[in-house]
C-alpha cells in the first residue's frame, strides 16, 4: 500500500469515526450487513481485521461475538492508536502496525474481515491477498469485505461518484473534510463486483457473493470449503 495512502489516513485518524457516518450515506445498512455476514460456529472465534483502522468494523463484529479474540492490523499507527482507545486494555485484542498484504502470518483464523481498505491495492495485489486470506482461514471460515466496487462501465463510475459527492455535501461535514475525503478517493483502485467475485472463486472460496450494494459501496462474503450450517 502506498505511502500516500498511509499519510492520508494518518492525518484523518483523529476524526475518522466521527466522519464515517457522514461519508458513507448507507452507513447503517453497509456495516449492518457486513457484521451480519460474519458467521462462524465458535463462540470465541479468532478474527483478523485487515486494514482495521480505528477498529470500527471489529467493534460491530465484537458485539455479535463478545468472546472473539481480535487481531487488528493496519499500516497507520495513528489509526491503531484510535483503535486502542476504543478497546482500552482488552487482553483479547492484539494490534499489528504493518502492511497486511505482505505480513508473515503464523496463525489460522475463524474469520477474516476488512472494511474500506482492500480497494487501495492494485488488482494483482488484491488477487494475491485473497489467496493469502483463503490460506489463513480454518475450514468453514468466512471472509467478509465491506468495501468499494467499480461500476461496470465509466458511466456508472461517474454516476456513483456524482451521487456520493451530492450526499456528503448535504451531510453537514465541513468543506475541508469533504475536500479531504474527495482527495483520498483519487487514489482508489476499485474493481468491479464481477471481477471481485471471480477472484474469490479463483482463490478457492466457495459460497461467495456480493450480499449488499449501494452505488459504489459493496459487501462481499465468502466461505472456505462452503458455509457451515
Backbone as CSV, one residue per row, in Angstrom:
resi,resn,N_x,N_y,N_z,CA_x,CA_y,CA_z,C_x,C_y,C_z
1,UNK,0.852,-1.181,0.000,0.000,0.000,0.000,0.891,1.234,0.000
2,UNK,0.502,2.285,-0.721,1.398,3.413,-0.954,1.578,4.277,0.285
3,UNK,2.721,4.987,0.311,2.987,5.943,1.384,1.957,7.057,1.378
4,UNK,1.460,7.415,0.195,0.459,8.480,0.091,-0.800,8.087,0.861
5,UNK,-1.253,6.839,0.690,-2.436,6.359,1.395,-2.203,6.396,2.898
6,UNK,-1.025,5.931,3.333,-0.704,5.936,4.766,-0.744,7.356,5.321
7,UNK,-0.156,8.297,4.617,-0.123,9.684,5.079,-1.531,10.262,5.183
8,UNK,-2.369,9.938,4.214,-3.735,10.460,4.234,-4.520,9.922,5.427
9,UNK,-4.347,8.642,5.720,-5.103,8.057,6.829,-4.499,8.391,8.187
10,UNK,-3.196,8.597,8.245,-2.601,9.123,9.477,-3.241,10.464,9.828
11,UNK,-3.378,11.312,8.818,-3.936,12.648,9.032,-5.414,12.600,9.404
12,UNK,-6.137,11.626,8.841,-7.583,11.542,9.070,-7.946,10.834,10.369
13,UNK,-6.994,10.148,10.990,-7.278,9.263,12.125,-8.093,9.893,13.245
14,UNK,-7.743,11.088,13.747,-8.468,11.626,14.904,-9.966,11.834,14.680
15,UNK,-10.360,12.121,13.454,-11.777,12.402,13.167,-12.451,11.300,12.358
16,UNK,-11.749,10.192,12.154,-12.210,9.167,11.220,-13.591,8.623,11.597
17,UNK,-13.730,8.158,12.842,-15.003,7.551,13.246,-16.156,8.545,13.176
18,UNK,-15.907,9.738,13.655,-16.972,10.748,13.690,-17.478,11.060,12.288
19,UNK,-16.591,11.002,11.310,-16.976,11.351,9.946,-17.526,10.184,9.132
20,UNK,-17.314,8.963,9.628,-17.728,7.795,8.835,-19.197,7.849,8.434
21,UNK,-20.058,8.103,9.414,-21.493,8.095,9.122,-21.860,9.135,8.070
22,UNK,-21.157,10.265,8.078,-21.458,11.321,7.111,-20.866,11.026,5.734
23,UNK,-19.752,10.280,5.713,-19.096,9.990,4.443,-19.615,8.727,3.767
24,UNK,-20.366,7.926,4.527,-20.960,6.712,3.961,-22.475,6.855,4.064
25,UNK,-23.137,7.305,3.003,-24.571,7.571,3.068,-25.405,6.361,3.506
26,UNK,-24.885,5.163,3.254,-25.614,3.934,3.593,-25.009,3.264,4.825
27,UNK,-24.429,4.051,5.725,-23.627,3.553,6.843,-24.279,2.384,7.596
28,UNK,-25.503,2.552,8.049,-26.142,1.529,8.880,-26.329,0.216,8.128
29,UNK,-26.822,0.296,6.905,-27.031,-0.922,6.113,-25.693,-1.559,5.737
30,UNK,-24.728,-0.730,5.392,-23.412,-1.198,4.947,-22.731,-2.002,6.057
31,UNK,-22.579,-1.396,7.222,-21.916,-2.097,8.321,-22.819,-3.160,8.954
32,UNK,-24.125,-2.911,8.931,-25.048,-3.910,9.470,-25.010,-5.200,8.674
33,UNK,-25.036,-5.090,7.350,-24.965,-6.281,6.506,-23.599,-6.941,6.624
34,UNK,-22.541,-6.138,6.730,-21.193,-6.694,6.852,-21.054,-7.508,8.133
35,UNK,-21.441,-6.916,9.258,-21.338,-7.630,10.539,-22.248,-8.849,10.558
36,UNK,-23.432,-8.712,9.961,-24.371,-9.834,9.931,-23.889,-10.985,9.071
37,UNK,-22.978,-10.703,8.146,-22.471,-11.739,7.246,-21.302,-12.513,7.842
38,UNK,-20.785,-12.052,8.975,-19.718,-12.786,9.668,-20.395,-13.903,10.471
39,UNK,-20.297,-15.125,9.965,-20.965,-16.264,10.589,-19.972,-17.395,10.834
40,UNK,-19.757,-17.690,12.103,-18.840,-18.760,12.500,-19.514,-19.626,13.551
41,UNK,-18.996,-20.847,13.737,-19.587,-21.762,14.704,-19.066,-21.529,16.117
42,UNK,-17.841,-21.059,16.231,-17.225,-20.871,17.548,-17.817,-19.670,18.275
43,UNK,-18.029,-19.814,19.584,-18.479,-18.686,20.406,-17.325,-17.757,20.733
44,UNK,-16.107,-18.245,20.549,-14.905,-17.441,20.810,-13.998,-17.485,19.578
45,UNK,-14.475,-16.937,18.481,-13.714,-17.033,17.229,-12.465,-16.166,17.228
46,UNK,-11.486,-16.596,16.449,-10.296,-15.793,16.194,-10.547,-15.011,14.906
47,UNK,-10.495,-13.704,15.021,-10.871,-12.843,13.902,-9.730,-11.893,13.567
48,UNK,-9.373,-11.852,12.296,-8.331,-10.963,11.786,-8.986,-9.848,10.991
49,UNK,-8.679,-8.600,11.345,-9.222,-7.430,10.655,-8.101,-6.765,9.854
50,UNK,-8.216,-6.831,8.523,-7.199,-6.287,7.621,-7.476,-4.816,7.322
51,UNK,-6.468,-3.957,7.552,-6.689,-2.529,7.379,-7.701,-2.047,8.401
52,UNK,-7.502,-2.481,9.651,-8.516,-2.322,10.701,-8.802,-0.872,11.053
53,UNK,-7.852,0.017,10.791,-8.077,1.422,11.104,-8.351,1.634,12.580
54,UNK,-9.463,2.283,12.872,-9.836,2.589,14.255,-10.559,1.436,14.941
55,UNK,-10.694,0.315,14.251,-11.392,-0.834,14.821,-12.900,-0.756,14.722
56,UNK,-13.413,0.094,13.845,-14.861,0.287,13.738,-15.583,-1.002,13.357
57,UNK,-15.157,-1.645,12.277,-15.799,-2.885,11.845,-15.625,-3.968,12.912
58,UNK,-14.428,-4.058,13.477,-14.187,-5.044,14.536,-15.143,-4.845,15.709
59,UNK,-15.445,-3.594,16.029,-16.336,-3.336,17.165,-17.739,-3.858,16.898
60,UNK,-18.206,-3.755,15.656,-19.526,-4.289,15.314,-19.532,-5.819,15.403
61,UNK,-18.453,-6.437,14.908,-18.366,-7.896,14.960,-18.220,-8.366,16.408
62,UNK,-17.514,-7.603,17.214,-17.336,-7.952,18.630,-18.676,-7.928,19.369
63,UNK,-19.564,-7.045,18.946,-20.901,-7.012,19.555,-21.664,-8.309,19.272
64,UNK,-21.405,-8.876,18.108,-22.056,-10.130,17.733,-21.392,-11.316,18.407
65,UNK,-20.076,-11.271,18.535,-19.300,-12.349,19.171,-18.464,-11.748,20.314
66,UNK,-19.084,-11.553,21.484,-18.375,-10.915,22.608,-17.127,-11.671,23.051
67,UNK,-17.079,-12.968,22.766,-15.926,-13.767,23.171,-14.827,-13.829,22.138
68,UNK,-14.951,-13.049,21.080,-13.971,-13.097,19.987,-12.612,-12.563,20.419
69,UNK,-11.568,-13.198,19.888,-10.201,-12.686,20.014,-9.875,-11.963,18.719
70,UNK,-9.566,-10.686,18.811,-9.379,-9.859,17.626,-7.910,-9.556,17.379
71,UNK,-7.513,-9.640,16.115,-6.191,-9.167,15.694,-6.416,-8.062,14.676
72,UNK,-5.999,-6.843,15.012,-6.175,-5.686,14.146,-4.830,-5.332,13.528
73,UNK,-4.770,-5.342,12.203,-3.536,-4.975,11.511,-3.806,-3.798,10.593
74,UNK,-2.926,-2.803,10.656,-3.083,-1.611,9.831,-1.717,-0.962,9.634
75,UNK,-1.539,-0.340,8.477,-0.280,0.332,8.172,-0.118,1.619,8.978
76,UNK,-1.245,2.225,9.354,-1.225,3.512,10.041,-1.224,3.329,11.559
77,UNK,-0.134,3.696,12.182,-0.073,3.625,13.639,-1.030,4.617,14.282
78,UNK,-1.289,5.728,13.605,-2.224,6.712,14.146,-3.635,6.132,14.203
79,UNK,-4.004,5.367,13.186,-5.309,4.705,13.198,-5.385,3.695,14.346
80,UNK,-4.339,2.928,14.519,-4.342,1.924,15.582,-4.372,2.563,16.966
81,UNK,-3.843,3.773,17.111,-3.961,4.486,18.387,-5.435,4.721,18.718
82,UNK,-6.210,5.058,17.695,-7.639,5.266,17.900,-8.318,3.939,18.269
83,UNK,-7.867,2.850,17.650,-8.424,1.536,17.978,-8.119,1.162,19.431
84,UNK,-6.917,1.458,19.879,-6.547,1.172,21.274,-7.445,1.954,22.238
85,UNK,-7.775,3.180,21.864,-8.684,3.970,22.692,-10.070,3.336,22.722
86,UNK,-10.484,2.764,21.592,-11.809,2.135,21.520,-11.889,0.896,22.416
87,UNK,-10.880,0.034,22.339,-10.942,-1.239,23.057,-10.251,-1.207,24.420
88,UNK,-9.580,-0.104,24.728,-8.942,0.013,26.038,-7.882,-1.052,26.258
89,UNK,-7.866,-1.629,27.448,-6.863,-2.634,27.807,-7.364,-4.057,27.607
90,UNK,-8.304,-4.225,26.704,-8.880,-5.547,26.449,-7.775,-6.538,26.063
91,UNK,-7.558,-7.580,26.854,-6.464,-8.522,26.564,-6.731,-9.407,25.348
92,UNK,-7.965,-9.413,24.864,-8.312,-10.252,23.721,-8.176,-9.508,22.396
93,UNK,-7.607,-8.308,22.439,-7.393,-7.530,21.220,-5.902,-7.302,21.041
94,UNK,-5.407,-7.684,19.869,-3.984,-7.551,19.535,-3.850,-6.585,18.370
95,UNK,-2.767,-5.798,18.372,-2.558,-4.782,17.342,-1.242,-5.031,16.613
96,UNK,-1.276,-4.915,15.285,-0.068,-5.063,14.473,0.009,-3.878,13.521
97,UNK,1.076,-3.095,13.619,1.302,-1.983,12.691,2.190,-2.496,11.563
98,UNK,1.571,-2.838,10.448,2.312,-3.432,9.332,1.439,-3.423,8.083
99,UNK,2.062,-3.736,6.963,1.353,-3.880,5.691,0.727,-5.267,5.647
100,UNK,-0.595,-5.323,5.716,-1.254,-6.634,5.792,-1.097,-7.472,4.531
101,UNK,-0.729,-6.830,3.408,-0.598,-7.582,2.163,0.708,-8.363,2.082
102,UNK,1.659,-8.055,2.975,2.939,-8.764,2.943,3.371,-9.283,4.315
103,UNK,2.505,-9.190,5.305,2.855,-9.605,6.664,2.996,-11.130,6.744
104,UNK,4.004,-11.632,7.475,4.199,-13.098,7.597,3.311,-13.702,8.688
105,UNK,2.079,-13.982,8.354,1.129,-14.528,9.328,1.546,-15.931,9.773
106,UNK,1.238,-16.241,11.030,1.603,-17.557,11.573,0.414,-18.273,12.202
107,UNK,-0.769,-17.645,12.195,-1.942,-18.240,12.834,-3.034,-18.515,11.807
108,UNK,-4.031,-19.279,12.250,-5.236,-19.513,11.459,-6.396,-18.777,12.139
109,UNK,-7.393,-18.426,11.346,-8.498,-17.633,11.865,-9.844,-18.234,11.465
110,UNK,-10.832,-17.996,12.316,-12.204,-18.417,12.007,-12.856,-17.446,11.028
111,UNK,-12.423,-16.194,11.083,-12.953,-15.185,10.159,-11.878,-14.144,9.871
112,UNK,-11.864,-13.694,8.643,-11.042,-12.556,8.242,-12.009,-11.491,7.745
113,UNK,-11.852,-10.276,8.261,-12.744,-9.191,7.871,-11.920,-8.000,7.391
114,UNK,-12.567,-7.125,6.644,-11.899,-5.909,6.185,-12.972,-4.912,5.780
115,UNK,-12.678,-3.633,5.979,-13.630,-2.612,5.539,-12.893,-1.420,4.946
116,UNK,-13.299,-1.042,3.760,-12.816,0.159,3.073,-11.300,0.260,3.057
117,UNK,-10.662,-0.848,2.686,-9.200,-0.857,2.654,-8.635,-1.553,1.422
118,UNK,-9.142,-2.740,1.105,-8.538,-3.550,0.050,-8.586,-2.851,-1.307
119,UNK,-9.526,-1.933,-1.491,-9.599,-1.225,-2.780,-8.383,-0.341,-3.033
120,UNK,-7.553,-0.131,-2.025,-6.330,0.654,-2.238,-5.225,-0.160,-2.929
121,UNK,-5.359,-1.480,-2.949,-4.341,-2.341,-3.556,-4.507,-2.401,-5.062
122,UNK,-3.426,-2.663,-5.768,-3.526,-2.922,-7.200,-4.312,-4.214,-7.405
123,UNK,-4.833,-4.400,-8.602,-5.624,-5.610,-8.847,-4.805,-6.896,-8.648
124,UNK,-3.560,-6.978,-9.155,-2.771,-8.190,-8.877,-2.553,-8.406,-7.379
125,UNK,-2.354,-7.317,-6.634,-2.172,-7.451,-5.184,-3.457,-7.903,-4.506
126,UNK,-4.600,-7.461,-5.005,-5.878,-7.926,-4.464,-6.002,-9.442,-4.636
127,UNK,-5.700,-9.913,-5.834,-5.831,-11.348,-6.118,-4.887,-12.167,-5.239
128,UNK,-3.664,-11.676,-5.065,-2.708,-12.376,-4.209,-3.187,-12.386,-2.759
129,UNK,-3.750,-11.263,-2.307,-4.246,-11.186,-0.933,-5.388,-12.170,-0.695
130,UNK,-6.276,-12.306,-1.661,-7.393,-13.240,-1.497,-6.895,-14.672,-1.348
131,UNK,-5.837,-15.023,-2.055,-5.256,-16.360,-1.897,-4.662,-16.522,-0.497
132,UNK,-4.020,-15.460,-0.016,-3.466,-15.495,1.334,-4.575,-15.653,2.370
133,UNK,-5.651,-14.896,2.215,-6.773,-14.973,3.160,-7.348,-16.377,3.182
134,UNK,-7.495,-16.980,2.018,-8.025,-18.346,1.949,-7.161,-19.299,2.760
135,UNK,-5.852,-19.132,2.668,-4.928,-19.989,3.417,-4.992,-19.732,4.915
136,UNK,-5.304,-18.503,5.301,-5.334,-18.142,6.718,-6.568,-18.656,7.446
137,UNK,-7.602,-19.003,6.705,-8.855,-19.428,7.312,-8.872,-20.919,7.641
138,UNK,-9.534,-21.251,8.741,-9.804,-22.648,9.044,-10.894,-23.128,8.086
139,UNK,-11.055,-24.432,7.946,-12.134,-24.963,7.111,-13.473,-24.432,7.605
140,UNK,-14.272,-23.931,6.696,-15.564,-23.359,7.058,-15.472,-21.911,7.501
141,UNK,-14.247,-21.373,7.565,-14.071,-19.987,7.968,-14.614,-19.019,6.935
142,UNK,-14.911,-17.806,7.367,-15.527,-16.847,6.450,-14.664,-15.602,6.270
143,UNK,-14.817,-15.005,5.110,-14.164,-13.737,4.770,-15.257,-12.753,4.408
144,UNK,-15.263,-11.608,5.073,-16.240,-10.558,4.777,-15.492,-9.266,4.489
145,UNK,-15.758,-8.697,3.334,-15.099,-7.467,2.902,-16.150,-6.405,2.598
146,UNK,-16.219,-5.394,3.457,-17.106,-4.248,3.226,-16.263,-3.166,2.568
147,UNK,-16.469,-2.949,1.276,-15.502,-2.146,0.540,-16.189,-1.338,-0.550
148,UNK,-15.416,-0.908,-1.503,-15.931,-0.181,-2.646,-15.811,-1.058,-3.895
149,UNK,-16.685,-0.785,-4.853,-16.658,-1.530,-6.114,-16.810,-0.553,-7.271
150,UNK,-16.109,-0.844,-8.341,-16.219,-0.028,-9.547,-17.509,-0.355,-10.278
151,UNK,-17.984,0.589,-11.045,-19.120,0.324,-11.909,-18.693,-0.548,-13.086
152,UNK,-19.664,-1.092,-13.784,-19.346,-1.960,-14.916,-18.813,-1.177,-16.112
153,UNK,-19.104,0.130,-16.146,-18.615,0.994,-17.225,-18.245,2.351,-16.621
154,UNK,-17.473,3.170,-17.354,-17.144,4.513,-16.861,-18.383,5.347,-16.532
155,UNK,-19.478,5.122,-17.275,-20.712,5.864,-16.984,-21.148,5.623,-15.541
156,UNK,-21.149,4.357,-15.121,-21.613,4.040,-13.773,-20.628,4.521,-12.716
157,UNK,-19.345,4.465,-13.018,-18.360,5.025,-12.086,-18.632,6.514,-11.851
158,UNK,-18.842,7.250,-12.916,-19.113,8.686,-12.802,-20.427,8.931,-12.056
159,UNK,-21.421,8.108,-12.342,-22.731,8.260,-11.692,-22.616,8.037,-10.188
160,UNK,-21.923,6.957,-9.800,-21.750,6.661,-8.375,-21.012,7.794,-7.666
161,UNK,-19.969,8.309,-8.287,-19.199,9.386,-7.671,-20.042,10.647,-7.542
162,UNK,-20.827,10.949,-8.549,-21.698,12.129,-8.501,-22.704,12.010,-7.364
163,UNK,-23.305,10.828,-7.223,-24.278,10.607,-6.151,-23.625,10.728,-4.774
164,UNK,-22.422,10.182,-4.644,-21.707,10.235,-3.362,-21.355,11.679,-3.005
165,UNK,-20.834,12.427,-3.946,-20.473,13.821,-3.683,-21.704,14.641,-3.288
166,UNK,-22.823,14.409,-3.953,-24.049,15.140,-3.614,-24.488,14.821,-2.188
167,UNK,-24.362,13.555,-1.797,-24.785,13.143,-0.457,-23.890,13.736,0.628
168,UNK,-22.583,13.687,0.437,-21.700,14.174,1.504,-21.740,15.698,1.611
169,UNK,-22.091,16.370,0.527,-22.196,17.839,0.585,-23.455,18.275,1.325
170,UNK,-24.371,17.343,1.544,-25.571,17.627,2.331,-25.489,17.013,3.726
171,UNK,-24.317,16.502,4.086,-24.192,15.731,5.326,-23.888,16.577,6.559
172,UNK,-23.530,17.831,6.350,-23.162,18.658,7.485,-21.671,18.702,7.740
173,UNK,-20.892,17.940,6.979,-19.438,17.979,7.113,-18.898,19.334,6.664
174,UNK,-17.773,19.715,7.232,-17.130,20.957,6.806,-16.612,20.801,5.380
175,UNK,-16.443,21.927,4.699,-15.934,21.872,3.330,-14.538,21.277,3.303
176,UNK,-13.740,21.530,4.368,-12.391,20.980,4.439,-12.429,19.457,4.511
177,UNK,-13.323,18.916,5.328,-13.444,17.470,5.479,-13.931,16.830,4.185
178,UNK,-14.855,17.501,3.530,-15.376,16.979,2.263,-14.274,16.930,1.213
179,UNK,-13.540,18.020,1.064,-12.476,18.050,0.062,-11.370,17.051,0.383
180,UNK,-11.068,16.853,1.668,-10.041,15.881,2.045,-10.489,14.468,1.684
181,UNK,-11.768,14.184,1.867,-12.288,12.855,1.528,-12.278,12.632,0.023
182,UNK,-12.663,13.650,-0.731,-12.634,13.544,-2.200,-11.201,13.324,-2.670
183,UNK,-10.259,14.006,-2.027,-8.853,13.847,-2.374,-8.380,12.425,-2.089
184,UNK,-8.787,11.848,-0.954,-8.400,10.471,-0.614,-8.920,9.484,-1.656
185,UNK,-10.103,9.741,-2.175,-10.685,8.797,-3.133,-9.996,8.831,-4.490
186,UNK,-9.172,9.834,-4.740,-8.460,9.894,-6.019,-7.427,8.788,-6.156
187,UNK,-6.996,8.198,-5.038,-6.013,7.114,-5.106,-6.679,5.737,-5.016
188,UNK,-8.020,5.692,-5.036,-8.726,4.412,-5.012,-8.452,3.620,-6.286
189,UNK,-8.416,2.294,-6.135,-8.240,1.403,-7.292,-9.377,0.382,-7.238
190,UNK,-10.577,0.838,-7.503,-11.741,-0.026,-7.352,-11.816,-1.096,-8.445
191,UNK,-12.316,-2.249,-8.054,-12.566,-3.338,-9.012,-14.067,-3.614,-9.047
192,UNK,-14.539,-4.096,-10.171,-15.973,-4.350,-10.315,-16.413,-5.524,-9.428
193,UNK,-17.698,-5.586,-9.174,-18.256,-6.721,-8.420,-17.932,-8.025,-9.129
194,UNK,-18.100,-8.033,-10.444,-17.863,-9.251,-11.213,-16.424,-9.732,-11.065
195,UNK,-15.480,-8.819,-11.172,-14.072,-9.207,-11.032,-13.772,-9.708,-9.623
196,UNK,-14.314,-9.023,-8.623,-14.033,-9.435,-7.254,-14.599,-10.825,-6.950
197,UNK,-15.773,-11.124,-7.465,-16.342,-12.462,-7.270,-15.526,-13.515,-8.021
198,UNK,-15.055,-13.156,-9.194,-14.203,-14.069,-9.971,-12.916,-14.365,-9.206
199,UNK,-12.307,-13.333,-8.629,-11.057,-13.518,-7.893,-11.267,-14.347,-6.632
200,UNK,-12.412,-14.193,-5.995,-12.727,-15.017,-4.819,-12.808,-16.491,-5.216
201,UNK,-13.471,-16.768,-6.340,-13.563,-18.159,-6.819,-12.181,-18.705,-7.149
202,UNK,-11.381,-17.893,-7.835,-10.032,-18.328,-8.211,-9.170,-18.608,-6.982
203,UNK,-9.414,-17.878,-5.897,-8.648,-18.077,-4.658,-9.078,-19.333,-3.910
204,UNK,-10.199,-19.935,-4.346,-10.649,-21.178,-3.729,-11.870,-21.052,-2.845
205,UNK,-12.465,-19.863,-2.781,-13.621,-19.674,-1.912,-14.883,-20.293,-2.508
206,UNK,-15.689,-20.845,-1.619,-16.999,-21.358,-2.007,-18.071,-20.425,-1.449
207,UNK,-19.276,-20.527,-1.973,-20.407,-19.741,-1.462,-20.059,-18.260,-1.335
208,UNK,-19.453,-17.701,-2.361,-19.092,-16.285,-2.325,-20.140,-15.463,-3.070
209,UNK,-20.412,-14.278,-2.545,-21.391,-13.427,-3.213,-21.209,-11.981,-2.764
210,UNK,-21.789,-11.070,-3.544,-21.927,-9.685,-3.128,-23.292,-9.603,-2.449
211,UNK,-23.286,-9.465,-1.129,-24.530,-9.574,-0.362,-25.215,-8.232,-0.158
212,UNK,-24.523,-7.148,-0.519,-25.119,-5.817,-0.382,-24.390,-4.863,-1.320
213,UNK,-25.149,-3.947,-1.910,-24.518,-2.939,-2.763,-25.376,-1.683,-2.790
214,UNK,-24.728,-0.538,-2.555,-25.375,0.765,-2.661,-24.415,1.667,-3.429
215,UNK,-24.704,1.869,-4.715,-23.786,2.584,-5.587,-22.405,1.923,-5.531
216,UNK,-21.373,2.619,-5.068,-20.041,2.009,-5.078,-19.695,1.286,-3.780
217,UNK,-20.588,1.290,-2.813,-20.334,0.585,-1.556,-20.897,-0.830,-1.637
218,UNK,-20.043,-1.821,-1.403,-20.452,-3.220,-1.577,-19.896,-4.091,-0.460
219,UNK,-20.650,-5.116,-0.104,-20.215,-6.077,0.912,-20.114,-7.451,0.255
220,UNK,-18.935,-8.056,0.381,-18.690,-9.389,-0.158,-18.523,-10.373,1.003
221,UNK,-19.090,-11.552,0.849,-18.938,-12.598,1.871,-18.610,-13.902,1.180
222,UNK,-17.705,-14.673,1.760,-17.264,-15.937,1.153,-16.818,-16.899,2.237
223,UNK,-16.936,-18.183,1.956,-16.556,-19.219,2.906,-15.518,-20.165,2.324
224,UNK,-14.626,-20.611,3.160,-13.648,-21.608,2.764,-14.285,-22.988,2.874
225,UNK,-14.359,-23.722,1.779,-14.943,-25.061,1.720,-16.419,-25.070,2.046
226,UNK,-17.080,-23.953,1.801,-18.529,-23.913,1.954,-18.952,-23.421,3.332
227,UNK,-20.155,-22.845,3.380,-20.690,-22.305,4.613,-21.111,-23.426,5.541
228,UNK,-20.901,-23.215,6.842,-21.348,-24.180,7.851,-22.783,-23.868,8.223
229,UNK,-23.559,-24.903,8.406,-24.975,-24.690,8.744,-25.163,-24.691,10.250
